[in-house]
Amino acid sequence: MERARIAILGSSVPSFELADVLIAAGCTVCAVVPPRGTLGSGVERRAAARQLPLVDVGPSINDPATVAKLRGLGADLFVNWGHPERFAEELLALPRLGALNLHPGEIPGARGLEPVFAAILEGWPAITQTAHLMSAAFDDGPIIRTRRIAIDDAPYRDVVEERLRDGAVGFYQGAVQAVLAGERGAPGTGPRRYFGKLKPDDDVLGWQEPQEAVLRRLRALSPFKPARCFVAGHDEPLLIWRAEPSGHAAADAPAGCVMAAHDGELLVAAADGLVRITEHERPPALPLASLVGAQLTGDQR
């Protein structure tokens, strides 16, 4: 039987583990296609170390010259894992069996760049990782495999990302082998939701919100990005990395009021309870003790 020819597109480090297991299973990795610029430099080094052929995407993976190079591969399947560009229909039509994609969300209910942020922010009990055949519509197309990953224990974003990586190579390999065996999948059902890239104010804590909503927003960002708010009357933000519910009784204080500050920690009133901030960065002009009684706000004033 002729060996299936697979091109791996993207920037994910685990994609090289996937290449290893596919080669061990009898496939030919006919090319690795890194993204352009600095994002692709690490991919190029790892491909060279494994003596895997590289395709330079040039100005874009959809550039006519790049499409011509990829057509010349004679690939049976494209396997995408983290390539940042949106693929044109002409590109998707090149491989005999189509292009497979690994998405960190359910399709069509969690499409887009930020399903992980949305899942934590909205308090979903689980997130669904999806391997699907790509179509012209972004993060859409027939579903080959899914797996449900629990996130109901209030994890921070890095923990959720780690859970998505854990076991992903084996999961994705199973989807690749299913497509090679002839599976074509079926479209997902249910409401269509799209979560685009973060907006400028998505990292701002609104202390008028309930305690749990404040903490979910923080966990959806940290540790890759801090949440921020402002001390009334000051222009520089207070950056918050870690926080937890406080065991203290809810105080009769306006939301956003700093109730206490000691040992590097802050106790702040949310709409329905107190939040204990355990890791933060203050503006240099604001000593810890000076924050007691201050008002935290989402507005720069």
C-alpha positions in Angstrom: 0.0 0.0 0.0 1.3 3.5 -0.9 2.3 5.6 2.1 -0.1 8.5 2.8 1.6 11.8 2.2 0.9 14.4 4.9 2.0 18.1 5.1 2.0 19.6 8.6 1.2 23.3 8.8 1.6 25.5 11.8 3.7 26.6 14.8 2.8 24.1 17.5 5.7 22.3 19.2 3.6 19.1 19.7 3.1 19.0 15.9 6.5 17.4 15.8 5.5 14.7 18.2 2.6 14.1 15.9 4.9 13.9 12.9 7.0 11.3 14.8 4.0 9.1 15.5 2.6 9.4 12.0 5.9 8.4 10.5 6.0 5.5 12.9 2.5 4.5 11.7 3.7 4.4 8.1 2.9 7.9 6.8 5.2 10.2 4.9 5.5 13.7 6.2 6.2 15.4 2.9 6.6 18.9 4.3 6.5 21.1 7.3 5.0 24.5 6.6 5.9 27.1 9.3 4.3 30.5 9.5 6.2 33.5 8.2 8.5 35.6 10.4 9.9 35.0 13.8 7.0 32.7 14.8 8.2 30.2 12.3 11.9 30.3 13.2 11.6 27.7 15.9 9.5 25.4 13.6 12.3 25.6 11.0 14.9 24.5 13.6 12.9 21.6 14.8 12.1 20.5 11.2 15.8 20.6 10.3 16.8 18.6 13.4 14.4 15.8 12.2 15.4 16.2 8.6 11.9 17.0 7.6 11.4 19.0 4.3 10.4 22.6 4.7 8.2 24.8 2.6 8.8 28.6 2.9 5.4 30.4 2.9 6.9 33.6 1.6 4.7 36.6 2.1 1.6 34.5 2.9 0.5 30.9 2.8 -2.1 32.0 0.3 0.4 33.6 -2.1 0.2 32.1 -5.6 3.9 31.0 -5.5 3.3 29.3 -2.1 0.2 27.6 -3.3 2.1 26.3 -6.3 4.8 24.9 -4.0 2.1 23.2 -1.9 0.4 21.8 -5.0 3.7 20.2 -6.0 3.8 18.2 -2.8 1.0 15.9 -4.0 -0.2 15.7 -0.4 -3.1 13.4 0.6 -3.9 15.5 3.7 -2.9 18.8 5.2 -2.7 18.7 9.0 -2.9 22.2 10.6 -1.8 22.8 14.2 -1.5 26.5 15.0 -0.9 28.2 11.7 -2.1 31.8 12.2 -3.3 32.6 8.7 -6.8 31.9 7.3 -6.5 29.5 4.4 -8.0 30.4 1.0 -10.4 27.9 -0.7 -7.7 27.3 -3.4 -5.3 26.1 -0.7 -7.9 23.9 1.1 -8.7 22.2 -2.2 -5.1 21.0 -2.8 -4.8 17.8 -0.8 -6.8 14.8 -1.9 -8.5 14.3 1.5 -8.7 18.0 2.5 -7.2 19.8 5.5 -7.6 18.8 9.1 -7.5 21.4 11.9 -7.3 21.1 15.7 -9.5 23.7 17.4 -9.7 24.4 21.2 -13.5 24.7 21.2 -16.7 23.2 20.1 -17.9 23.7 16.5 -20.1 25.7 15.7 -20.7 26.8 19.3 -17.2 28.0 20.2 -15.5 29.2 17.0 -12.8 31.9 16.7 -9.5 32.7 18.4 -10.6 32.9 22.1 -12.9 30.0 23.1 -10.6 29.4 26.1 -11.1 32.9 27.4 -14.9 32.7 26.8 -15.1 29.3 28.6 -13.4 30.5 31.7 -15.1 33.9 31.7 -18.6 32.4 31.3 -17.9 29.5 33.8 -18.3 26.6 31.4 -18.0 23.2 33.2 -15.9 21.8 30.3 -14.3 22.8 27.0 -14.5 20.7 23.9 -11.4 20.1 21.7 -12.4 19.5 18.1 -10.6 17.9 15.1 -12.4 18.9 11.9 -12.0 19.1 8.2 -11.6 22.8 7.2 -14.0 24.7 5.0 -13.9 28.2 3.7 -15.8 29.4 6.8 -13.5 30.1 9.7 -13.3 27.3 12.3 -16.0 25.3 10.5 -16.4 22.1 8.6 -17.2 18.4 9.2 -16.2 17.2 12.6 -14.0 14.1 12.8 -13.3 13.8 16.5 -14.1 15.6 19.8 -13.0 15.3 23.4 -14.4 17.0 26.4 -12.0 18.5 29.0 -13.3 19.4 32.4 -12.6 22.9 33.7 -15.1 23.1 36.6 -12.4 23.4 39.3 -11.7 27.2 38.7 -8.4 26.8 36.8 -6.3 29.7 35.6 -5.8 29.9 31.8 -2.4 28.3 31.7 -3.9 25.2 33.4 -6.7 25.0 30.8 -4.1 25.3 28.0 -2.0 22.5 29.6 -5.1 20.3 29.8 -5.7 20.9 26.1 -2.2 19.9 25.3 -2.2 16.8 27.5 -3.1 13.9 25.3 -3.6 16.1 22.2 -1.0 14.2 20.1 -2.8 10.9 20.5 -6.2 12.5 20.0 -5.1 14.3 16.8 -3.4 11.2 15.5 -6.7 9.3 15.9 -8.4 12.0 13.8 -5.7 11.9 11.1 -6.0 8.1 10.9 -9.7 8.3 10.7 -9.6 10.7 7.7 -7.0 8.5 6.0 -9.3 5.5 6.5 -12.1 7.4 4.7 -14.1 9.2 7.4 -15.5 12.5 6.2 -17.3 13.6 9.4 -20.5 15.6 9.8 -21.2 19.3 10.5 -21.7 20.3 14.1 -25.1 21.2 15.4 -26.4 23.8 17.8 -26.1 27.6 18.1 -23.3 29.3 16.3 -21.0 31.5 18.5 -17.8 33.2 17.5 -15.2 34.5 20.0 -12.8 36.9 18.3 -9.5 38.2 19.6 -9.5 40.0 22.9 -10.8 43.6 22.8 -8.9 46.4 24.5 -11.0 46.4 27.7 -11.4 42.7 28.1 -8.6 42.7 30.7 -10.4 45.4 32.9 -11.9 44.2 36.2 -15.4 45.6 36.8 -15.8 45.7 40.6 -19.5 46.3 40.2 -19.8 42.7 39.1 -20.3 39.7 41.5 -17.2 38.3 43.2 -17.2 35.1 41.0 -17.4 37.2 37.8 -14.4 39.2 38.9 -12.4 36.1 39.6 -13.4 34.4 36.4 -12.2 37.3 34.3 -8.9 37.3 36.1 -8.4 33.5 35.6 -9.3 33.8 31.9 -6.3 36.1 31.5 -3.6 35.1 34.0 -0.8 34.2 33.9 -0.4 35.2 30.2 -1.8 38.7 30.8 -2.7 40.5 34.0 -6.1 41.9 34.8 -6.1 45.6 35.4 -8.0 48.3 37.1 -7.3 51.9 38.3 -7.1 53.6 41.7 -9.4 56.5 41.6 -7.4 59.7 40.9 -4.4 57.9 39.4 -3.6 57.2 35.7 -1.3 54.2 36.0 -3.1 50.8 36.3 -3.0 48.4 39.2 -2.1 45.0 37.6 -3.6 41.9 39.2 -2.2 38.4 38.6 -3.8 36.2 41.3 -6.8 36.5 43.6 -9.3 34.3 45.4 -12.5 34.6 47.3 -12.1 36.0 50.8 -13.2 34.1 53.9 -14.1 37.4 55.5 -17.8 38.4 55.7 -19.0 40.7 53.0 -18.5 44.3 54.1 -21.0 47.1 53.9 -18.8 49.1 51.5 -19.1 50.3 47.9 -17.9 47.9 45.2 -14.3 48.5 44.4 -13.3 49.8 47.9 -10.0 48.5 49.2 -10.9 47.2 52.7 -7.4 46.2 53.9 -3.8 46.0 52.7 -1.1 44.0 54.4 1.6 41.4 53.7 1.5 42.4 50.0 -2.2 41.5 49.7 -5.3 43.6 49.1 -8.9 42.9 50.3 -11.4 44.5 47.9 -15.2 44.6 47.9 -16.9 43.2 44.8 -20.7 43.6 44.3 -21.6 40.7 46.6 -18.5 39.8 48.6 -14.8 40.3 49.2 -11.9 39.4 46.9 -8.4 38.7 48.3 -5.8 39.8 45.8 -2.7 37.8 46.4 -0.4 38.9 43.6 -0.4 42.3 42.0 1.8 45.2 40.7 1.2 48.7 42.0 2.2 52.0 40.4 5.4 53.2 42.1 3.7 56.2 43.6 1.2 54.1 45.5 2.6 52.4 48.7 0.5 49.4 49.9 -0.7 51.2 53.0 -2.0 54.2 51.0 -4.5 51.9 49.2 -6.7 51.3 52.2 -10.0 53.1 51.6 -9.1 53.8 48.0 -11.6 53.1 45.2 -10.8 50.8 42.4 -12.4 51.5 39.1 -12.3 50.3 35.5 -11.8 53.8 34.2 -8.5 55.6 33.9 -8.9 58.9 35.7 
